[in-house]
Amino acid sequence: MPHYSYERLSDRSADYLLNEDARHLAHATSILPANPGPLATPDGGLDLGAICEAIASRLHLVPRLTQELRWVP
């Protein structure tokens, strides 16, 4: 039988979630490679596929980023 662990959202996080809709986003993220190295394309741009692969290969190192929200009565 799988083991589940639940953690309540903080009041601030719950407030962001409840007030967010398609016109009012309450979250932000960014990626800023200072030295793109292997993520660079030959023309000097960034390879989105390589960025996605790099992130996916490291997600297990930050379990918080793989959590999913569930509405619990």
C-alpha positions in Angstrom: 0.0 0.0 0.0 1.5 3.4 -0.9 2.4 5.8 1.8 1.1 9.4 1.4 2.1 12.4 3.3 0.1 15.6 3.3 1.3 19.1 4.1 -1.1 22.1 4.4 -0.3 25.2 2.3 0.8 28.2 4.2 -1.8 31.0 4.4 0.1 33.1 1.9 0.4 30.2 -0.6 -3.3 29.4 -0.2 -4.2 33.0 -0.8 -2.1 33.2 -4.0 -3.8 30.0 -5.2 -7.4 31.1 -4.4 -6.9 34.6 -6.0 -5.3 33.4 -9.2 -7.1 33.1 -12.5 -6.4 33.3 -16.2 -6.0 37.1 -16.1 -4.3 37.4 -12.7 -1.3 35.1 -12.3 0.1 34.9 -8.8 3.3 33.0 -9.6 6.5 33.7 -11.4 9.6 31.8 -12.3 12.8 32.5 -14.3 15.8 30.9 -15.6 18.9 33.0 -16.0 22.0 31.0 -17.3 25.0 33.2 -16.7 27.2 30.9 -18.8 25.0 28.7 -21.0 27.7 26.2 -21.8 26.1 23.0 -23.2 22.7 24.7 -23.3 23.9 27.1 -26.0 23.0 26.7 -29.7 25.6 27.2 -32.4 24.2 30.6 -33.2 24.5 31.8 -29.6 20.9 31.2 -28.5 19.6 28.8 -25.9 18.4 25.3 -26.7 15.0 24.9 -25.0 15.1 21.1 -25.3 18.5 21.0 -23.5 17.2 23.3 -20.8 14.2 21.0 -20.2 16.3 17.9 -20.1 18.8 19.6 -17.7 16.0 20.6 -15.3 14.3 17.2 -15.5 17.5 15.4 -14.7 17.9 17.4 -11.5 14.3 17.6 -10.2 14.8 14.7 -7.9 17.3 16.8 -5.9 14.5 19.3 -4.9 11.4 17.2 -3.9 9.4 20.3 -3.2 9.3 21.0 -6.9 7.6 17.6 -7.7 4.8 18.0 -5.2 1.2 18.2 -6.5 -1.7 20.2 -5.1 -4.8 18.3 -4.1 -8.1 19.7 -2.7 -8.8 17.9 0.5 -12.2 18.2 2.2 
